[in-house]
Amino acid sequence: MSEDTPSDRLALDAMLGKLATYLRMCGYDTAYALDRDAEADDDLLALAEHEDRLVITRDQDLAARASDSLLLSERAVEDQLRELADAGFHLSLASEPAHCGVCNGPVEQVDPVEPTPEYAPSASDEPVWRCTDCGQHFWKGSHWASVQATLGGL
């Protein structure tokens, strides 16, 4: 990377799906190859170039071909997160989600009087957010606590 601080616009290859979810929960605008129909290296490189994204990959050839990339060596997501932290990425949960953990779309807080799906708590009981692209609902439940514990242990 040519800058002193990491980009907040990322493009992750097909091997890094779990990492994409963590980065989205940390507030990074994270395009994941399989979500964007960009599994082929050329497609991911074109997406990264067109959208001015840093390519994060475990593939040495892909990293070498990208104009801006970060090559990871580890397989386990916790170890990948440590590599990112060492590279200067700020890895903590945002106070409110900004990106959908499923599709990277923008999220908005659900009004307390609006109904929520059966799998989600009532927005009148606790804050709930909805992805404006895919409709997925999020709240600070056990998954949030698990991600927070993982990030805290880095």
Accessible surface in RSA format (square Angstrom, percent):
REM  Atomic radii and reference values for relative SASA: ProtOr
REM  Chains: A
REM  Algorithm: Lee & Richards
REM  Probe-radius: 1.40
REM  Slices: 20
REM RES _ NUM      All-atoms   Total-Side   Main-Chain    Non-polar    All polar
REM                ABS   REL    ABS   REL    ABS   REL    ABS   REL    ABS   REL
RES MET A   1    88.19  45.7  22.53  14.9  65.66 156.3  25.55  21.7  62.64  83.0
RES SER A   2   110.74  93.6  69.65  93.0  41.09  94.6  56.47 120.3  54.26  76.0
RES GLU A   3   116.52  66.9  99.66  75.4  16.86  40.1  40.08  77.5  76.44  62.4
RES ASP A   4   153.13 107.3 114.68 114.1  38.44  90.9  37.08  87.3 116.05 115.7
RES THR A   5    91.23  64.9  90.54  91.8   0.70   1.7  65.32  87.7  25.91  39.2
RES PRO A   6    25.00  18.2   9.05   8.2  15.95  58.0   9.05   7.5  15.95  99.1
RES SER A   7    27.97  23.6  20.35  27.2   7.62  17.6  19.50  41.5   8.47  11.9
RES ASP A   8    90.32  63.3  87.62  87.2   2.70   6.4  24.13  56.8  66.19  66.0
RES ARG A   9    81.89  34.4  81.89  41.7   0.00   0.0  38.41  52.5  43.47  26.3
RES LEU A  10     0.00   0.0   0.00   0.0   0.00   0.0   0.00   0.0   0.00   0.0
RES ALA A  11     0.00   0.0   0.00   0.0   0.00   0.0   0.00   0.0   0.00   0.0
RES LEU A  12     0.00   0.0   0.00   0.0   0.00   0.0   0.00   0.0   0.00   0.0
RES ASP A  13     9.33   6.5   9.33   9.3   0.00   0.0   8.53  20.1   0.80   0.8
RES ALA A  14    32.04  29.5  18.69  28.9  13.34  30.4  18.87  26.6  13.17  34.9
RES MET A  15   102.53  53.1  70.38  46.6  32.16  76.6  55.23  47.0  47.31  62.7
RES LEU A  16     2.05   1.1   0.00   0.0   2.05   5.2   2.05   1.4   0.00   0.0
RES GLY A  17    22.83  28.2   0.00   N/A  22.83  28.2  13.86  38.0   8.97  20.1
RES LYS A  18   136.43  66.6 123.22  75.6  13.21  31.5  78.78  70.9  57.65  61.4
RES LEU A  19     0.69   0.4   0.00   0.0   0.69   1.7   0.00   0.0   0.69   1.9
RES ALA A  20     0.96   0.9   0.96   1.5   0.00   0.0   0.96   1.4   0.00   0.0
RES THR A  21    39.30  28.0  39.30  39.8   0.00   0.0  21.61  29.0  17.70  26.8
RES TYR A  22    18.30   8.5  18.22  10.4   0.08   0.2   5.82   4.4  12.47  15.4
RES LEU A  23     0.00   0.0   0.00   0.0   0.00   0.0   0.00   0.0   0.00   0.0
RES ARG A  24     5.44   2.3   4.89   2.5   0.55   1.3   0.00   0.0   5.44   3.3
RES MET A  25    20.47  10.6  18.81  12.4   1.67   4.0  17.61  15.0   2.86   3.8
RES CYS A  26    13.63  10.3   0.00   0.0  13.63  32.0   0.00   0.0  13.63  14.7
RES GLY A  27    28.33  34.9   0.00   N/A  28.33  34.9  10.53  28.9  17.80  39.9
RES TYR A  28    21.31   9.9  21.19  12.1   0.12   0.3  13.14   9.9   8.16  10.1
RES ASP A  29    27.22  19.1  26.72  26.6   0.50   1.2   8.19  19.3  19.03  19.0
RES THR A  30     0.00   0.0   0.00   0.0   0.00   0.0   0.00   0.0   0.00   0.0
RES ALA A  31     1.08   1.0   0.24   0.4   0.84   1.9   1.08   1.5   0.00   0.0
RES TYR A  32    26.19  12.2  25.96  14.8   0.24   0.6  17.23  12.9   8.97  11.1
RES ALA A  33     0.83   0.8   0.50   0.8   0.32   0.7   0.82   1.2   0.01   0.0
RES LEU A  34    92.76  51.7  67.16  48.0  25.60  64.4  68.54  48.1  24.22  65.2
RES ASP A  35    67.14  47.0  32.03  31.9  35.11  83.0  12.93  30.4  54.21  54.1
RES ARG A  36    89.61  37.6  68.59  35.0  21.02  50.1  29.43  40.2  60.17  36.5
RES ASP A  37   135.12  94.6 115.03 114.5  20.09  47.5  37.46  88.2  97.66  97.4
RES ALA A  38     2.83   2.6   2.80   4.3   0.03   0.1   2.80   3.9   0.03   0.1
RES GLU A  39   119.49  68.6 103.07  78.0  16.42  39.1  31.25  60.4  88.24  72.0
RES ALA A  40    56.19  51.7  43.09  66.5  13.10  29.8  53.55  75.4   2.64   7.0
RES ASP A  41    50.78  35.6  45.44  45.2   5.34  12.6  10.27  24.2  40.51  40.4
RES ASP A  42    90.56  63.4  82.65  82.3   7.91  18.7  32.87  77.4  57.70  57.5
RES ASP A  43    71.84  50.3  66.80  66.5   5.04  11.9  10.58  24.9  61.26  61.1
RES LEU A  44     2.61   1.5   2.61   1.9   0.00   0.0   2.61   1.8   0.00   0.0
RES LEU A  45    26.13  14.6  22.37  16.0   3.76   9.5  22.67  15.9   3.46   9.3
RES ALA A  46    61.52  56.6  50.27  77.6  11.25  25.6  58.79  82.8   2.73   7.2
RES LEU A  47    23.21  12.9  15.29  10.9   7.92  19.9  22.39  15.7   0.83   2.2
RES ALA A  48     6.21   5.7   4.84   7.5   1.37   3.1   5.05   7.1   1.16   3.1
RES GLU A  49   120.42  69.1 101.85  77.1  18.57  44.2  50.12  96.9  70.30  57.4
RES HIS A  50   160.43  87.7 128.49  89.3  31.94  81.7  85.51  88.1  74.92  87.2
RES GLU A  51    38.34  22.0  31.03  23.5   7.30  17.4  18.99  36.7  19.34  15.8
RES ASP A  52   118.78  83.2 110.78 110.3   8.01  18.9  31.90  75.1  86.89  86.7
RES ARG A  53    19.88   8.3  10.65   5.4   9.23  22.0   1.91   2.6  17.97  10.9
RES LEU A  54     1.72   1.0   0.06   0.0   1.66   4.2   0.10   0.1   1.62   4.4
RES VAL A  55     1.42   0.9   1.42   1.3   0.00   0.0   1.42   1.2   0.00   0.0
RES ILE A  56     0.00   0.0   0.00   0.0   0.00   0.0   0.00   0.0   0.00   0.0
RES THR A  57     0.00   0.0   0.00   0.0   0.00   0.0   0.00   0.0   0.00   0.0
RES ARG A  58    54.89  23.0  35.65  18.2  19.24  45.8   2.40   3.3  52.49  31.8
RES ASP A  59    44.01  30.8  37.45  37.3   6.56  15.5  12.05  28.4  31.96  31.9
RES GLN A  60   132.78  74.3 124.45  91.0   8.33  19.8  31.46  67.0 101.33  76.9
RES ASP A  61   107.17  75.1 104.28 103.8   2.89   6.8  24.05  56.6  83.11  82.9
RES LEU A  62     1.01   0.6   0.90   0.6   0.11   0.3   1.01   0.7   0.00   0.0
RES ALA A  63    12.20  11.2   7.46  11.5   4.74  10.8   7.73  10.9   4.47  11.8
RES ALA A  64    88.93  81.8  48.30  74.5  40.63  92.4  61.46  86.5  27.47  72.8
RES ARG A  65   134.80  56.6 101.90  51.9  32.90  78.3  51.94  71.0  82.87  50.2
RES ALA A  66    14.79  13.6   1.10   1.7  13.70  31.2   2.26   3.2  12.53  33.2
RES SER A  67   105.61  89.2  56.70  75.7  48.91 112.7  51.76 110.2  53.85  75.4
RES ASP A  68    48.30  33.8  43.89  43.7   4.41  10.4  20.69  48.7  27.61  27.5
RES SER A  69    25.78  21.8  12.38  16.5  13.40  30.9   0.00   0.0  25.78  36.1
RES LEU A  70    36.93  20.6  35.36  25.3   1.57   4.0  36.93  25.9   0.00   0.0
RES LEU A  71    75.95  42.3  54.40  38.9  21.55  54.2  54.40  38.2  21.55  58.0
RES LEU A  72     3.11   1.7   1.30   0.9   1.81   4.5   1.35   0.9   1.76   4.7
RES SER A  73    84.22  71.2  59.15  78.9  25.07  57.8  52.25 111.3  31.97  44.8
RES GLU A  74    69.17  39.7  68.15  51.6   1.02   2.4   5.85  11.3  63.32  51.7
RES ARG A  75   192.71  80.9 170.55  86.9  22.16  52.8  63.79  87.2 128.92  78.1
RES ALA A  76    47.92  44.1  36.21  55.9  11.71  26.6  46.29  65.2   1.64   4.3
RES VAL A  77    10.70   7.0   5.92   5.4   4.79  11.5   6.00   5.2   4.71  12.8
RES GLU A  78    69.52  39.9  69.52  52.6   0.00   0.0  27.09  52.4  42.43  34.6
RES ASP A  79    48.74  34.1  47.58  47.4   1.16   2.7   5.87  13.8  42.87  42.8
RES GLN A  80     7.11   4.0   7.11   5.2   0.00   0.0   0.00   0.0   7.11   5.4
RES LEU A  81     0.04   0.0   0.04   0.0   0.00   0.0   0.04   0.0   0.00   0.0
RES ARG A  82   101.80  42.7 101.10  51.5   0.70   1.7  47.97  65.6  53.83  32.6
RES GLU A  83    42.13  24.2  35.36  26.8   6.77  16.1  25.54  49.4  16.59  13.5
RES LEU A  84     0.00   0.0   0.00   0.0   0.00   0.0   0.00   0.0   0.00   0.0
RES ALA A  85    41.31  38.0  26.31  40.6  14.99  34.1  26.78  37.7  14.53  38.5
RES ASP A  86   131.51  92.1  93.35  92.9  38.17  90.2  33.14  78.0  98.37  98.1
RES ALA A  87    39.76  36.6  12.51  19.3  27.25  62.0  25.71  36.2  14.05  37.2
RES GLY A  88    46.68  57.6   0.00   N/A  46.68  57.6  30.07  82.5  16.61  37.2
RES PHE A  89     8.29   4.1   0.00   0.0   8.29  21.6   0.16   0.1   8.14  23.3
RES HIS A  90   133.19  72.8 125.46  87.2   7.73  19.8  94.43  97.3  38.77  45.1
RES LEU A  91    21.93  12.2   2.72   1.9  19.21  48.3   2.81   2.0  19.12  51.4
RES SER A  92    47.39  40.0  44.29  59.1   3.09   7.1  35.68  76.0  11.71  16.4
RES LEU A  93    25.30  14.1   3.61   2.6  21.69  54.5   3.61   2.5  21.69  58.4
RES ALA A  94    30.45  28.0  18.96  29.3  11.49  26.1  29.50  41.5   0.96   2.5
RES SER A  95    94.08  79.5  75.97 101.4  18.11  41.7  55.11 117.4  38.98  54.6
RES GLU A  96    95.59  54.9  88.23  66.8   7.36  17.5  23.53  45.5  72.06  58.8
RES PRO A  97    18.22  13.3   9.44   8.6   8.78  31.9  10.24   8.5   7.98  49.6
RES ALA A  98    49.01  45.1  37.84  58.4  11.17  25.4  42.99  60.5   6.02  15.9
RES HIS A  99    38.99  21.3  34.77  24.2   4.22  10.8  23.49  24.2  15.50  18.0
RES CYS A 100     0.00   0.0   0.00   0.0   0.00   0.0   0.00   0.0   0.00   0.0
RES GLY A 101    10.30  12.7   0.00   N/A  10.30  12.7   4.83  13.3   5.46  12.2
RES VAL A 102    85.65  56.4  72.90  66.0  12.75  30.7  77.68  67.5   7.97  21.6
RES CYS A 103    40.78  30.8  26.98  30.1  13.80  32.4  24.72  62.6  16.07  17.3
RES ASN A 104    19.99  13.8  13.55  13.1   6.45  15.5   4.44  10.7  15.56  15.0
RES GLY A 105     3.98   4.9   0.00   N/A   3.98   4.9   3.73  10.2   0.26   0.6
RES PRO A 106    74.93  54.6  74.08  67.5   0.85   3.1  74.74  61.7   0.19   1.2
RES VAL A 107    22.81  15.0   0.22   0.2  22.59  54.4   0.25   0.2  22.56  61.2
RES GLU A 108    76.76  44.1  70.81  53.6   5.95  14.2  29.68  57.4  47.08  38.4
RES GLN A 109    93.79  52.4  69.76  51.0  24.03  57.2  23.90  50.9  69.89  53.0
RES VAL A 110     2.16   1.4   0.00   0.0   2.16   5.2   0.05   0.0   2.11   5.7
RES ASP A 111    67.53  47.3  61.08  60.8   6.45  15.2  18.44  43.4  49.08  49.0
RES PRO A 112    79.70  58.1  73.37  66.9   6.33  23.0  73.37  60.6   6.33  39.3
RES VAL A 113   134.84  88.7 103.48  93.7  31.37  75.6 110.11  95.7  24.73  67.1
RES GLU A 114    61.91  35.5  55.26  41.8   6.65  15.8  24.29  47.0  37.62  30.7
RES PRO A 115   122.25  89.1 101.27  92.3  20.98  76.3 112.77  93.1   9.48  58.9
RES THR A 116    32.91  23.4   5.59   5.7  27.33  65.1   2.78   3.7  30.13  45.6
RES PRO A 117    44.18  32.2  29.51  26.9  14.67  53.3  42.26  34.9   1.93  12.0
RES GLU A 118   187.92 107.9 148.72 112.5  39.20  93.3  69.98 135.4 117.94  96.3
RES TYR A 119   113.12  52.8  86.16  49.0  26.96  70.2  93.18  70.0  19.94  24.6
RES ALA A 120    11.40  10.5   0.00   0.0  11.40  25.9   1.34   1.9  10.07  26.7
RES PRO A 121    33.07  24.1  19.59  17.9  13.49  49.0  32.11  26.5   0.96   6.0
RES SER A 122    47.76  40.4  39.60  52.8   8.16  18.8  29.08  61.9  18.68  26.2
RES ALA A 123     8.28   7.6   0.27   0.4   8.01  18.2   0.27   0.4   8.01  21.2
RES SER A 124    78.11  66.0  45.42  60.6  32.69  75.3  31.07  66.2  47.04  65.9
RES ASP A 125   113.91  79.8  78.98  78.6  34.94  82.6  23.32  54.9  90.60  90.4
RES GLU A 126    63.59  36.5  56.95  43.1   6.64  15.8  22.64  43.8  40.94  33.4
RES PRO A 127    69.65  50.8  65.47  59.7   4.18  15.2  68.35  56.4   1.30   8.1
RES VAL A 128     0.08   0.1   0.00   0.0   0.08   0.2   0.00   0.0   0.08   0.2
RES TRP A 129     8.84   3.5   8.84   4.3   0.00   0.0   7.63   4.1   1.21   2.0
RES ARG A 130    51.96  21.8  51.96  26.5   0.00   0.0  20.25  27.7  31.72  19.2
RES CYS A 131     1.57   1.2   0.00   0.0   1.57   3.7   0.00   0.0   1.57   1.7
RES THR A 132    72.62  51.7  37.53  38.0  35.09  83.6  39.24  52.7  33.39  50.5
RES ASP A 133   100.75  70.6  63.70  63.4  37.05  87.6  19.83  46.7  80.91  80.7
RES CYS A 134    66.42  50.2  27.41  30.6  39.01  91.7  34.60  87.7  31.82  34.3
RES GLY A 135    33.36  41.1   0.00   N/A  33.36  41.1  23.84  65.4   9.52  21.3
RES GLN A 136    61.94  34.6  57.86  42.3   4.08   9.7   4.70  10.0  57.24  43.4
RES HIS A 137    16.32   8.9  14.08   9.8   2.24   5.7  12.99  13.4   3.33   3.9
RES PHE A 138    46.69  23.4  44.35  27.5   2.34   6.1  46.69  28.3   0.00   0.0
RES TRP A 139    74.17  29.8  60.33  29.2  13.84  32.5  47.50  25.3  26.67  43.3
RES LYS A 140    91.54  44.7  69.18  42.4  22.36  53.2  36.93  33.2  54.62  58.2
RES GLY A 141    21.96  27.1   0.00   N/A  21.96  27.1  19.11  52.5   2.84   6.4
RES SER A 142   100.87  85.2  82.61 110.2  18.26  42.1  53.96 114.9  46.91  65.7
RES HIS A 143   110.17  60.2 105.01  73.0   5.15  13.2  87.57  90.2  22.60  26.3
RES TRP A 144    27.17  10.9  25.93  12.6   1.23   2.9  19.21  10.2   7.95  12.9
RES ALA A 145    55.50  51.0  50.73  78.3   4.76  10.8  51.88  73.1   3.62   9.6
RES SER A 146    61.94  52.3  52.41  70.0   9.53  21.9  28.56  60.8  33.38  46.8
RES VAL A 147     1.65   1.1   1.65   1.5   0.00   0.0   1.65   1.4   0.00   0.0
RES GLN A 148   100.36  56.1  97.38  71.2   2.98   7.1  26.23  55.8  74.13  56.2
RES ALA A 149    73.04  67.2  50.69  78.2  22.35  50.8  62.85  88.5  10.19  27.0
RES THR A 150    29.68  21.1  17.65  17.9  12.03  28.7  11.04  14.8  18.64  28.2
RES LEU A 151    14.32   8.0   4.90   3.5   9.42  23.7   5.17   3.6   9.14  24.6
RES GLY A 152    68.92  85.0   0.00   N/A  68.92  85.0  37.62 103.2  31.31  70.1
RES GLY A 153    56.43  69.6   0.00   N/A  56.43  69.6  35.20  96.6  21.23  47.5
RES LEU A 154    66.61  37.1  12.73   9.1  53.88 135.4  26.87  18.9  39.74 106.9
END  Absolute sums over single chains surface
CHAIN  1 A     8149.2       6156.3       1992.9       4019.0       4130.2
END  Absolute sums over all chains
TOTAL          8149.2       6156.3       1992.9       4019.0       4130.2
